[in-house]
Structure formats: structure tokens, C-alpha cells
Amino acid sequence: MKKIVRFGVIGLGLMGREFASAVARWCHLLDSSAQPQIVGVCDQSVAGFEWFRRNFPGIKVFTSDYKDLLANPQIDAIYCAVPHNLHEKMYIDIIRSGKHLLGEKPFGIDQKANTAILAAISENPEVVVRCSSEFPFFPGCRRLLSWLSDQEFGQILEVKAGFCHSSDLDLTKPINWKRQIAYNGEYGCMGDLGMHALHVPLRMGWVPETVYALLSKHVDLRPDGKGGSVACETWDNATLACRVKGEDGHAFPMILEMKRMAPGMTNSWYLEVSGLKGAARFSTDDPQAFHYLESNGQEQAWCRIGVGSKPQFPTITGSIFEFGFSDAILQMWATFIEDIVVGGRSDVFDCVTPEETRLSHALLTAALMSNKSGRAEVVCT
Ligand SMILES: NC(=O)c1ccc[n+]([C@@H]2O[C@H](COP(=O)([O-])OP(=O)(O)OC[C@H]3O[C@@H](n4cnc5c(N)ncnc54)[C@H](O)[C@@H]3O)[C@@H](O)[C@H]2O)c1
């Protein structure tokens, strides 16, 4: 019999439902150590309950007060997917209640909030805490990761990583909390997208020493959804030029893009690594492909492999079939649940750790300073 990990979900919006859908298709995984089960859900708005009631008849608790889930001994772990201004208070309360937590990025609205969350984690080392980031679980990115661990690139010349959206190019779309500083934070698009772009770089130890940031805002007013318009306060786009010291002592540039207004993109996450011996890239814009460079030192050619479905945790899907966003979400959840049940396995690519969220806040805080000063700033880690 598989171990059951009993979950409470706080925040039943876009991401709360993605989690529930992954739970509903857990049978897709061939050899997961445990089975998640949703026992209780919480949202401040009852509108979110209907979908969960309809699709998950086994859910016992529907509440608008998240503390009801924390007090419930039938719940082992919480997924918390709420606006950024609520991360600090809710994550700290969850951790102190002794429940495991997969929290959403940016893991605190700002550096101060992140520091407080990390202090609560260090006081409660028995709880497993990770931050959500699903894109490295695409098989094409896994291939790039295996190139990195096999040192196929030689000395690194440059890294480019990014996450580019285009949904805010639709100027008729009513504004939501993601465009308001009180809920989303001063980081703007960097808070929304930065942790995704940084997951693999930080795991590789590519911690920027300095950053030069170009942040831009292009649209001042957006529809409020009630016939009027309202100020759109947050940064639309960010380009960060970072200086990273490689393991071999050579410094290299790392260019990070985090954009909510990127023409031609939908929800595109990418990573490109160039080195003296080789280069490779993966983008969710062409999710089946792993591109790598064949080079004899003089002539070079990009090659494209269709990697198929070869995820971290095997599934019932044949390896020649194609992999997508909801498959990546399922893999991220399988990884988190493995963390809870088995403990950190050295052979799996883990979800974002609290320490990696700390480093991302150090970078994003320095990026805000750089944009203000117009100079490159030291990233204080
Ligand atoms: N991993 C990803 O790919 C990804 C994608 C989008 C968003 N996110 C992150 O997920 C989090 C939530 O984003 P979303 O897109 O799901 O937002 P959303 O607006 O769709 O959902 C947020 C939900 O939180 C609820 N909520 C607000 N205040 C609450 C309270 N006090 N108690 C209980 N519920 C409350 C809202 O009613 C809403 O249903 C954010 O941190 C965001 O950055 C992650």
C-alpha cells in the first residue's frame, strides 16, 4: 500500500487548481512512493469552492480561514498559492503548525519577508519546505542538466535564461493583483517570473556577484473590469546582466530576462548555455526539442533532437509521446512528495530550496537598486 500524504490547499485560483488536477491524475506516475490526497481547501472567496466540490467529492473541509487547515490533524502538508503580500504571514504560520509546505514564488513579497520565512524554517527543521518551479522538469531541460553534470560545455562562456509572457500585451485585459504593488510587490515582473528563470542557474552554483538591471514599464493605465481604468504600477519587463564566477575561477555573463510583455511569446521559459567545448538550449516554446551545437572548432551546426517523454519520474506515457506544462507540474509534485516521504534523494533534481529563494531575493533586491542607481550593483548574499 502506498503511503498517503494528506494535503490542504490555500488559494484556489490558477495554481491551486493545477495542483488538484495533478492529484487527480496521480495514476499517471508508475512508481511514486506515495499518493497525495486533498483533505481540505481554503479560499477567501467561496467562488473557488464549486470546482473543487464538483471534481473532488472526498474533500472534507471547505473554509475561508486557512488556520482551520493548520489546526487539522488529518492534514500533513499544505500547498499555498496566494498573492505575494500574503506569503510571509501564511508560510510562517504553516511552518510553525508543523505541516510540510510547497509555497509559491517569490516566497515572500520582498527580501525582508523572505528572511522571516527562512527564520521560521530554521526553527522547524522537521518540516519539508520547497518553492514551486516546474519548468526544469521538462525532459528537454533534463537533457541540458545532464550535459551540465557531464561537463559537456567545458569552460562556460555565457548563460541566458528567461521567462517571457505576452498576455499583458492585451491592453483590454482587466487588471489583476499581479499588476499592483501592494499585492505583487516592488519586484513586479521579477517577483512573478524571476524564480523560474533562476532555478537551474542557482542549482548550478551560478550565483551572480553583480547585476546591472534594466526595468521597464510601458503601460500606465489598464481596465479595472468595471468600465474604468486603474494605474498599472508594476514593472512590465526586466533584463538583468549578471556577472558570475565559474567553478574554474573564470567569470562569465549571465543574461536573465523576465518579461510580461514579450511579443511572440506565450509562456516561454528557456535556458541556453554556451561553453568552450559546446553549447545547448531548451525552450518551452519548442518543448520537444533539445538543441545542441556540433562543432569541430571551425565549422559549427545546431542539431535538434526530439527528446519525447522521458521525465524524472516514469509515467505510463510512451517515451515517443510529447510532454507538456501539466506533465511538468505533475513531475514537480512527484518530486516534492518524494522529498516528504523518502527525504532528499541525491539522484533527483529537486524543487527550489529555501536557500535558493534567499539567493533569488538577494539578486532581485540588488536589481531594484541597480535600476535606481543606473549602475551595476553588488549582489549581497
Ligand atoms: N508556478 C507557476 O507556474 C505559477 C504560475 C502562476 C502563479 N504562480 C504563483 O502562485 C501564487 C498564486 O497565483 P495564482 O496565479 O494562482 O493567483 P490567483 O489570483 O489565480 O489565485 C489566488 C487565490 O488566492 C485567494 N486568496 C487571496 N487571499 C486569500 C486569503 N486571505 N485566504 C485564502 N485565499 C486567498 C484568491 O481568492 C485566489 O483564488 C502566486 O505566488 C504566484 O506568483 C505560480
The ligand as a MOL file (V3000), in Angstrom:
LIG
                    3D

  0  0  0     0  0            999 V3000
M  V30 BEGIN CTAB
M  V30 COUNTS 44 48 0 0 0
M  V30 BEGIN ATOM
M  V30 1 N 4.3800 28.0350 -10.5880 0
M  V30 2 C 3.8000 28.7330 -11.5410 0
M  V30 3 O 3.9440 28.4610 -12.7220 0
M  V30 4 C 2.9020 29.8670 -11.1800 0
M  V30 5 C 2.0370 30.4160 -12.1320 0
M  V30 6 C 1.1840 31.4590 -11.7420 0
M  V30 7 C 1.2360 31.9380 -10.4540 0
M  V30 8 N 2.1120 31.3830 -9.5490 0 CHG=1
M  V30 9 C 2.1850 31.8840 -8.1380 0
M  V30 10 O 1.0830 31.2900 -7.4280 0
M  V30 11 C 0.5860 32.2100 -6.4620 0
M  V30 12 C -0.8890 32.4300 -6.7390 0
M  V30 13 O -1.0260 32.8470 -8.0770 0
M  V30 14 P -2.3120 32.4550 -8.9460 0
M  V30 15 O -1.9630 32.7640 -10.3670 0
M  V30 16 O -2.8000 31.0940 -8.5810 0 CHG=-1
M  V30 17 O -3.3100 33.5710 -8.4000 0
M  V30 18 P -4.8980 33.6070 -8.4590 0
M  V30 19 O -5.2670 35.0270 -8.2940 0
M  V30 20 O -5.4130 32.8390 -9.6350 0
M  V30 21 O -5.2880 32.7870 -7.1380 0
M  V30 22 C -5.0140 33.2530 -5.8630 0
M  V30 23 C -6.1490 32.7770 -4.9450 0
M  V30 24 O -5.8190 33.1680 -3.6050 0
M  V30 25 C -7.0570 33.5020 -2.9840 0
M  V30 26 N -6.8260 34.3020 -1.7830 0
M  V30 27 C -6.4960 35.6210 -1.7000 0
M  V30 28 N -6.4220 35.9840 -0.4030 0
M  V30 29 C -6.6910 34.8690 0.3310 0
M  V30 30 C -6.7820 34.6110 1.7320 0
M  V30 31 N -6.5620 35.5660 2.6460 0
M  V30 32 N -7.0890 33.3490 2.1380 0
M  V30 33 C -7.3150 32.3700 1.2400 0
M  V30 34 N -7.2630 32.5720 -0.1180 0
M  V30 35 C -6.9480 33.8060 -0.5480 0
M  V30 36 C -7.8120 34.2730 -4.0700 0
M  V30 37 O -9.1950 34.3730 -3.7870 0
M  V30 38 C -7.4950 33.4220 -5.2860 0
M  V30 39 O -8.4660 32.4110 -5.5050 0
M  V30 40 C 1.4750 33.4410 -6.5630 0
M  V30 41 O 2.5040 33.3580 -5.6130 0
M  V30 42 C 2.0460 33.3790 -7.9660 0
M  V30 43 O 3.3050 34.0290 -8.0940 0
M  V30 44 C 2.9090 30.3500 -9.8960 0
M  V30 END ATOM
M  V30 BEGIN BOND
M  V30 1 1 1 2
M  V30 2 2 2 3
M  V30 3 1 2 4
M  V30 4 1 4 5
M  V30 5 2 4 44
M  V30 6 2 5 6
M  V30 7 1 6 7
M  V30 8 2 7 8
M  V30 9 1 8 9
M  V30 10 1 8 44
M  V30 11 1 9 10
M  V30 12 1 9 42
M  V30 13 1 10 11
M  V30 14 1 11 12
M  V30 15 1 11 40
M  V30 16 1 12 13
M  V30 17 1 13 14
M  V30 18 2 14 15
M  V30 19 1 14 16
M  V30 20 1 14 17
M  V30 21 1 17 18
M  V30 22 2 18 19
M  V30 23 1 18 20
M  V30 24 1 18 21
M  V30 25 1 21 22
M  V30 26 1 22 23
M  V30 27 1 23 24
M  V30 28 1 23 38
M  V30 29 1 24 25
M  V30 30 1 25 26
M  V30 31 1 25 36
M  V30 32 1 26 27
M  V30 33 1 26 35
M  V30 34 2 27 28
M  V30 35 1 28 29
M  V30 36 1 29 30
M  V30 37 2 29 35
M  V30 38 1 30 31
M  V30 39 2 30 32
M  V30 40 1 32 33
M  V30 41 2 33 34
M  V30 42 1 34 35
M  V30 43 1 36 37
M  V30 44 1 36 38
M  V30 45 1 38 39
M  V30 46 1 40 41
M  V30 47 1 40 42
M  V30 48 1 42 43
M  V30 END BOND
M  V30 END CTAB
M  END
